[in-house]
Amino acid sequence: MSERMLARTEKDGITVHTDTALRAAVGIAVGFTERTGGVSAAPHATLNLAAHVEDDPALVDENRFRVLSALGAEPFAERLTTAEQVHGTLLTRVHRSNAGCGARALGGRGPIPATDALWTTEPGVPLMLFYADCVPVILVSEAPRAIAVVHAGWRGALAGIVGDTVRAIGAELDGAVMTAYIGPHIGECCYEVDPHLVSQFSNMFVTIPRASDRLDLAAAVAEDLDRAGVSRERQWHLGICTAHNTDRFYSYRAEGRTGRHCAFALLEPRS
């Protein structure tokens, strides 16, 4: 594996944190969006990508198309696949039969139900999940090519959804070696919770101190990845707190009713 890192890029007003070297090397596009460059009005201003937050669905569809266009993925707009995120632990593999579920906020097939992690080996099928404080994780296997997008709230993180996704893909794909990209999420600095919840995490993860009223989701996810075989050297953490940066990202904890940014991944078709 060559060195991987995320760079903050801007095209047509859309800001995305993406790995340009990965795409150039193996044709895998990944990205975490910021909240500017879209058409949604307050409280969803402006690049809200989620259909479940009482935004105008026509505006959500326009925002999604703008993101796909900025990433050079607009030819695959009808195969965009999203999920009905429920803060659970279910992982769904995306095949040709369910590709395109949830592509549009207005009409079309609904999102894949009750799912918080999507993965695929199908080229030309963009995966997109939505966030406003929870931890976005993109998993990549370069050979064989595979991608996953995971939504890890505290329930999913505590249950080990990220590590379980790594193991599930490894069980299906012989020789898959995963790299993880961890996007913007609420930081320990701003995530004040019941000490009992911190204690639950401390029982599961040695990196979580027991005597605290603040929770470090990134530390739990990093340890979960490490246990699943994704070493710290293969993890890239963006390290941006959403609650501290509401000018750039959505934060439910800081704002209440608001929009959602996304994590995105695509296997580009090979000629």
C-alpha positions as a Markdown table, in Angstrom:
| # | Residue | x | y | z |
|---|---|---|---|---|
| 1 | Met | 0.0 | 0.0 | 0.0 |
| 2 | Ser | 1.3 | 3.4 | -0.9 |
| 3 | Glu | 0.9 | 6.2 | 1.6 |
| 4 | Arg | -2.8 | 7.3 | 1.9 |
| 5 | Met | -4.1 | 10.6 | 3.2 |
| 6 | Leu | -7.1 | 12.9 | 2.9 |
| 7 | Ala | -6.8 | 16.3 | 1.2 |
| 8 | Arg | -9.4 | 19.1 | 1.5 |
| 9 | Thr | -10.5 | 19.8 | -2.1 |
| 10 | Glu | -13.0 | 22.2 | -3.6 |
| 11 | Lys | -14.8 | 22.1 | -6.9 |
| 12 | Asp | -17.8 | 24.1 | -8.0 |
| 13 | Gly | -18.3 | 25.3 | -4.4 |
| 14 | Ile | -18.4 | 21.8 | -2.9 |
| 15 | Thr | -15.7 | 21.0 | -0.4 |
| 16 | Val | -14.7 | 17.3 | 0.1 |
| 17 | His | -12.0 | 15.6 | 2.0 |
| 18 | Thr | -10.8 | 12.9 | -0.4 |
| 19 | Asp | -7.8 | 10.7 | -1.2 |
| 20 | Thr | -6.7 | 11.7 | -4.6 |
| 21 | Ala | -3.7 | 9.3 | -4.6 |
| 22 | Leu | -6.0 | 6.3 | -3.9 |
| 23 | Arg | -8.2 | 7.2 | -6.8 |
| 24 | Ala | -5.3 | 7.6 | -9.2 |
| 25 | Ala | -3.7 | 4.3 | -8.2 |
| 26 | Val | -6.7 | 1.9 | -8.0 |
| 27 | Gly | -9.8 | 3.8 | -9.1 |
| 28 | Ile | -11.5 | 4.1 | -5.7 |
| 29 | Ala | -13.1 | 7.4 | -4.8 |
| 30 | Val | -13.7 | 8.2 | -1.2 |
| 31 | Gly | -14.9 | 11.5 | 0.5 |
| 32 | Phe | -16.3 | 13.3 | 3.4 |
| 33 | Thr | -18.4 | 16.4 | 2.5 |
| 34 | Glu | -18.6 | 19.7 | 4.3 |
| 35 | Arg | -21.9 | 21.6 | 4.6 |
| 36 | Thr | -21.4 | 24.5 | 2.1 |
| 37 | Gly | -22.1 | 24.8 | -1.6 |
| 38 | Gly | -25.7 | 23.5 | -1.6 |
| 39 | Val | -29.2 | 24.9 | -2.0 |
| 40 | Ser | -30.9 | 24.0 | 1.3 |
| 41 | Ala | -32.1 | 26.8 | 3.5 |
| 42 | Ala | -31.7 | 27.1 | 7.3 |
| 43 | Pro | -31.7 | 25.1 | 9.5 |
| 44 | His | -30.3 | 22.7 | 6.8 |
| 45 | Ala | -28.1 | 25.2 | 5.1 |
| 46 | Thr | -26.7 | 24.5 | 2.7 |
| 47 | Leu | -25.5 | 21.1 | 1.5 |
| 48 | Asn | -27.9 | 18.8 | 3.4 |
| 49 | Leu | -27.8 | 15.3 | 1.8 |
| 50 | Ala | -30.2 | 13.4 | 4.1 |
| 51 | Ala | -33.9 | 12.9 | 3.2 |
| 52 | His | -35.1 | 12.3 | 6.8 |
| 53 | Val | -34.6 | 15.7 | 8.3 |
| 54 | Glu | -37.6 | 17.6 | 7.0 |
| 55 | Asp | -35.8 | 19.3 | 4.2 |
| 56 | Asp | -37.3 | 19.8 | 0.8 |
| 57 | Pro | -36.6 | 16.5 | -1.0 |
| 58 | Ala | -36.1 | 18.3 | -4.3 |
| 59 | Leu | -33.3 | 20.4 | -2.7 |
| 60 | Val | -31.7 | 17.2 | -1.2 |
| 61 | Asp | -31.6 | 15.6 | -4.7 |
| 62 | Glu | -30.0 | 18.7 | -6.1 |
| 63 | Asn | -27.4 | 18.7 | -3.3 |
| 64 | Arg | -26.7 | 15.0 | -3.9 |
| 65 | Phe | -26.2 | 15.6 | -7.6 |
| 66 | Arg | -23.8 | 18.5 | -6.9 |
| 67 | Val | -21.7 | 16.2 | -4.7 |
| 68 | Leu | -21.6 | 13.4 | -7.3 |
| 69 | Ser | -20.7 | 16.0 | -10.0 |
| 70 | Ala | -17.9 | 17.4 | -7.9 |
| 71 | Leu | -16.6 | 13.9 | -7.4 |
| 72 | Gly | -16.9 | 13.0 | -11.1 |
| 73 | Ala | -19.5 | 10.4 | -10.2 |
| 74 | Glu | -22.6 | 11.9 | -11.8 |
| 75 | Pro | -22.8 | 9.1 | -14.5 |
| 76 | Phe | -23.7 | 6.8 | -11.6 |
| 77 | Ala | -26.4 | 9.0 | -9.9 |
| 78 | Glu | -29.2 | 6.5 | -10.5 |
| 79 | Arg | -27.1 | 3.7 | -8.8 |
| 80 | Leu | -26.4 | 5.8 | -5.7 |
| 81 | Thr | -27.2 | 3.6 | -2.7 |
| 82 | Thr | -28.2 | 4.9 | 0.8 |
| 83 | Ala | -29.7 | 3.4 | 3.9 |
| 84 | Glu | -32.3 | 4.0 | 6.5 |
| 85 | Gln | -29.9 | 4.5 | 9.4 |
| 86 | Val | -31.2 | 3.4 | 12.8 |
| 87 | His | -28.1 | 3.6 | 15.0 |
| 88 | Gly | -27.9 | -0.2 | 14.8 |
| 89 | Thr | -25.4 | -2.8 | 13.8 |
| 90 | Leu | -26.7 | -4.3 | 10.6 |
| 91 | Leu | -24.3 | -4.5 | 7.6 |
| 92 | Thr | -25.8 | -4.9 | 4.1 |
| 93 | Arg | -23.9 | -6.0 | 1.0 |
| 94 | Val | -24.9 | -4.0 | -2.1 |
| 95 | His | -25.4 | -6.1 | -5.3 |
| 96 | Arg | -26.8 | -5.2 | -8.7 |
| 97 | Ser | -30.3 | -6.0 | -7.4 |
| 98 | Asn | -30.3 | -3.4 | -4.6 |
| 99 | Ala | -28.0 | -0.8 | -6.1 |
| 100 | Gly | -29.9 | 2.5 | -6.5 |
| 101 | Cys | -32.0 | 2.0 | -3.3 |
| 102 | Gly | -32.5 | 5.5 | -1.8 |
| 103 | Ala | -30.8 | 7.2 | -4.7 |
| 104 | Arg | -33.5 | 9.9 | -4.7 |
| 105 | Ala | -35.1 | 11.7 | -1.8 |
| 106 | Leu | -38.1 | 12.4 | -4.1 |
| 107 | Gly | -39.5 | 9.2 | -5.6 |
| 108 | Gly | -37.9 | 6.0 | -6.6 |
| 109 | Arg | -37.0 | 3.1 | -4.4 |
| 110 | Gly | -36.5 | 3.7 | -0.8 |
| 111 | Pro | -33.2 | 3.4 | 1.1 |
| 112 | Ile | -32.0 | 0.0 | 2.3 |
| 113 | Pro | -34.0 | -0.5 | 5.5 |
| 114 | Ala | -32.6 | -0.5 | 9.0 |
| 115 | Thr | -28.9 | -0.6 | 8.0 |
| 116 | Asp | -25.9 | 1.3 | 9.3 |
| 117 | Ala | -23.2 | -0.1 | 7.1 |
| 118 | Leu | -23.1 | -0.7 | 3.4 |
| 119 | Trp | -20.4 | -2.5 | 1.4 |
| 120 | Thr | -19.9 | -3.6 | -2.2 |
| 121 | Thr | -17.6 | -5.0 | -4.8 |
| 122 | Glu | -19.8 | -3.7 | -7.6 |
| 123 | Pro | -18.1 | -1.0 | -9.8 |
| 124 | Gly | -20.2 | 2.1 | -10.5 |
| 125 | Val | -22.3 | 1.9 | -7.4 |
| 126 | Pro | -21.8 | 4.9 | -5.1 |
| 127 | Leu | -22.4 | 4.3 | -1.4 |
| 128 | Met | -23.5 | 7.3 | 0.8 |
| 129 | Leu | -24.4 | 7.5 | 4.4 |
| 130 | Phe | -25.3 | 10.6 | 6.5 |
| 131 | Tyr | -24.0 | 12.2 | 9.7 |
| 132 | Ala | -24.2 | 15.1 | 12.2 |
| 133 | Asp | -21.9 | 14.1 | 15.0 |
| 134 | Cys | -21.7 | 10.3 | 14.7 |
| 135 | Val | -18.5 | 8.7 | 13.4 |
| 136 | Pro | -18.3 | 8.2 | 9.6 |
| 137 | Val | -15.9 | 5.4 | 8.6 |
| 138 | Ile | -14.9 | 4.4 | 5.0 |
| 139 | Leu | -13.2 | 1.1 | 4.6 |
| 140 | Val | -11.2 | 0.2 | 1.5 |
| 141 | Ser | -9.6 | -2.9 | 0.1 |
| 142 | Glu | -7.4 | -2.2 | -2.9 |
| 143 | Ala | -7.0 | -5.8 | -4.0 |
| 144 | Pro | -9.5 | -7.3 | -4.3 |
| 145 | Arg | -11.3 | -4.1 | -4.7 |
| 146 | Ala | -14.1 | -3.5 | -2.1 |
| 147 | Ile | -15.5 | -0.5 | -0.2 |
| 148 | Ala | -17.7 | 0.0 | 2.8 |
| 149 | Val | -19.3 | 3.0 | 4.5 |
| 150 | Val | -20.2 | 2.7 | 8.2 |
| 151 | His | -22.3 | 4.9 | 10.5 |
| 152 | Ala | -21.1 | 4.6 | 14.0 |
| 153 | Gly | -23.1 | 6.4 | 16.7 |
| 154 | Trp | -22.4 | 5.5 | 20.3 |
| 155 | Arg | -24.7 | 2.4 | 20.1 |
| 156 | Gly | -22.9 | 1.1 | 17.0 |
| 157 | Ala | -19.5 | 2.0 | 18.3 |
| 158 | Leu | -20.2 | 0.2 | 21.6 |
| 159 | Ala | -21.5 | -2.9 | 19.7 |
| 160 | Gly | -18.4 | -2.9 | 17.5 |
| 161 | Ile | -20.1 | -2.2 | 14.2 |
| 162 | Val | -16.8 | -1.0 | 12.5 |
| 163 | Gly | -14.8 | -4.0 | 13.5 |
| 164 | Asp | -17.6 | -6.4 | 12.6 |
| 165 | Thr | -17.8 | -4.8 | 9.1 |
| 166 | Val | -14.1 | -5.4 | 8.6 |
| 167 | Arg | -14.4 | -9.0 | 9.7 |
| 168 | Ala | -17.5 | -9.6 | 7.5 |
| 169 | Ile | -15.7 | -8.4 | 4.4 |
| 170 | Gly | -12.6 | -10.4 | 5.2 |
| 171 | Ala | -14.8 | -13.5 | 5.5 |
| 172 | Glu | -16.2 | -12.9 | 2.1 |
| 173 | Leu | -13.1 | -11.7 | 0.3 |
| 174 | Asp | -9.9 | -13.8 | 0.6 |
| 175 | Gly | -6.8 | -11.6 | 0.9 |
| 176 | Ala | -8.6 | -8.4 | 1.6 |
| 177 | Val | -6.5 | -5.9 | 3.6 |
| 178 | Met | -8.5 | -2.9 | 4.7 |
| 179 | Thr | -7.6 | 0.7 | 5.1 |
| 180 | Ala | -9.9 | 2.9 | 7.2 |
| 181 | Tyr | -10.7 | 6.6 | 6.8 |
| 182 | Ile | -12.4 | 8.2 | 9.8 |
| 183 | Gly | -14.2 | 11.4 | 9.1 |
| 184 | Pro | -15.5 | 14.4 | 11.1 |
| 185 | His | -17.5 | 13.6 | 14.2 |
| 186 | Ile | -18.2 | 15.0 | 17.6 |
| 187 | Gly | -15.0 | 15.1 | 19.7 |
| 188 | Glu | -14.4 | 14.1 | 23.3 |
| 189 | Cys | -14.1 | 17.9 | 23.9 |
| 190 | Cys | -17.8 | 18.3 | 23.2 |
| 191 | Tyr | -19.4 | 14.9 | 23.8 |
| 192 | Glu | -20.6 | 15.1 | 27.4 |
| 193 | Val | -22.6 | 11.9 | 28.4 |
| 194 | Asp | -23.8 | 10.0 | 31.4 |
| 195 | Pro | -20.7 | 8.6 | 33.3 |
| 196 | His | -22.5 | 5.2 | 33.2 |
| 197 | Leu | -22.2 | 5.2 | 29.4 |
| 198 | Val | -18.5 | 6.0 | 29.6 |
| 199 | Ser | -18.2 | 3.1 | 32.0 |
| 200 | Gln | -19.8 | 0.8 | 29.5 |
| 201 | Phe | -17.3 | 1.8 | 26.9 |
| 202 | Ser | -14.5 | 1.4 | 29.4 |
| 203 | Asn | -15.5 | -2.2 | 29.9 |
| 204 | Met | -15.2 | -2.8 | 26.2 |
| 205 | Phe | -12.3 | -0.6 | 25.2 |
| 206 | Val | -9.1 | -0.2 | 27.2 |
| 207 | Thr | -8.4 | 3.2 | 25.7 |
| 208 | Ile | -11.6 | 4.7 | 27.3 |
| 209 | Pro | -10.9 | 6.0 | 30.8 |
| 210 | Arg | -13.6 | 5.0 | 33.3 |
| 211 | Ala | -13.8 | 8.1 | 35.5 |
| 212 | Ser | -15.1 | 10.6 | 33.0 |
| 213 | Asp | -18.3 | 12.3 | 31.8 |
| 214 | Arg | -16.9 | 12.8 | 28.2 |
| 215 | Leu | -16.7 | 10.1 | 25.6 |
| 216 | Asp | -14.0 | 9.7 | 23.0 |
| 217 | Leu | -15.7 | 7.8 | 20.1 |
| 218 | Ala | -12.6 | 8.1 | 17.9 |
| 219 | Ala | -10.6 | 6.1 | 20.5 |
| 220 | Ala | -13.2 | 3.4 | 20.6 |
| 221 | Val | -13.4 | 3.1 | 16.8 |
| 222 | Ala | -9.6 | 3.1 | 16.5 |
| 223 | Glu | -9.4 | 0.3 | 19.0 |
| 224 | Asp | -12.2 | -1.7 | 17.4 |
| 225 | Leu | -10.4 | -1.4 | 14.0 |
| 226 | Asp | -7.1 | -2.5 | 15.5 |
| 227 | Arg | -8.7 | -5.6 | 17.0 |
| 228 | Ala | -10.2 | -6.4 | 13.6 |
| 229 | Gly | -6.8 | -6.3 | 12.0 |
| 230 | Val | -6.7 | -2.7 | 10.7 |
| 231 | Ser | -3.6 | -1.4 | 12.4 |
| 232 | Arg | -3.2 | 2.2 | 13.4 |
| 233 | Glu | -0.8 | 2.6 | 10.5 |
| 234 | Arg | -3.8 | 1.8 | 8.2 |
| 235 | Gln | -6.2 | 4.2 | 9.8 |
| 236 | Trp | -6.5 | 7.9 | 8.7 |
| 237 | His | -8.4 | 10.1 | 11.2 |
| 238 | Leu | -9.5 | 13.5 | 10.0 |
| 239 | Gly | -9.6 | 14.7 | 13.6 |
| 240 | Ile | -12.2 | 17.5 | 13.2 |
| 241 | Cys | -14.9 | 18.0 | 15.8 |
| 242 | Thr | -18.3 | 18.7 | 14.2 |
| 243 | Ala | -19.7 | 20.5 | 17.3 |
| 244 | His | -16.7 | 22.9 | 17.3 |
| 245 | Asn | -17.0 | 23.6 | 13.5 |
| 246 | Thr | -20.6 | 24.1 | 12.7 |
| 247 | Asp | -19.6 | 26.6 | 10.0 |
| 248 | Arg | -18.2 | 23.6 | 8.1 |
| 249 | Phe | -20.1 | 20.5 | 9.4 |
| 250 | Tyr | -23.5 | 19.7 | 10.8 |
| 251 | Ser | -23.8 | 18.9 | 14.5 |
| 252 | Tyr | -27.0 | 17.7 | 16.1 |
| 253 | Arg | -25.5 | 18.1 | 19.6 |
| 254 | Ala | -24.6 | 21.8 | 18.9 |
| 255 | Glu | -27.5 | 22.8 | 16.7 |
| 256 | Gly | -30.5 | 20.5 | 17.3 |
| 257 | Arg | -32.5 | 20.4 | 14.1 |
| 258 | Thr | -30.0 | 20.5 | 11.2 |
| 259 | Gly | -28.8 | 18.8 | 8.1 |
| 260 | Arg | -26.4 | 16.0 | 7.4 |
| 261 | His | -23.1 | 15.8 | 5.6 |
| 262 | Cys | -22.0 | 12.5 | 4.1 |
| 263 | Ala | -19.4 | 9.8 | 3.7 |
| 264 | Phe | -19.1 | 8.6 | 0.1 |
| 265 | Ala | -17.3 | 5.7 | -1.6 |
| 266 | Leu | -17.2 | 4.4 | -5.2 |
| 267 | Leu | -15.4 | 1.7 | -7.1 |
| 268 | Glu | -14.8 | 3.3 | -10.5 |
| 269 | Pro | -15.5 | 0.9 | -13.5 |
| 270 | Arg | -12.4 | -0.4 | -15.2 |
| 271 | Ser | -12.2 | -0.5 | -19.0 |
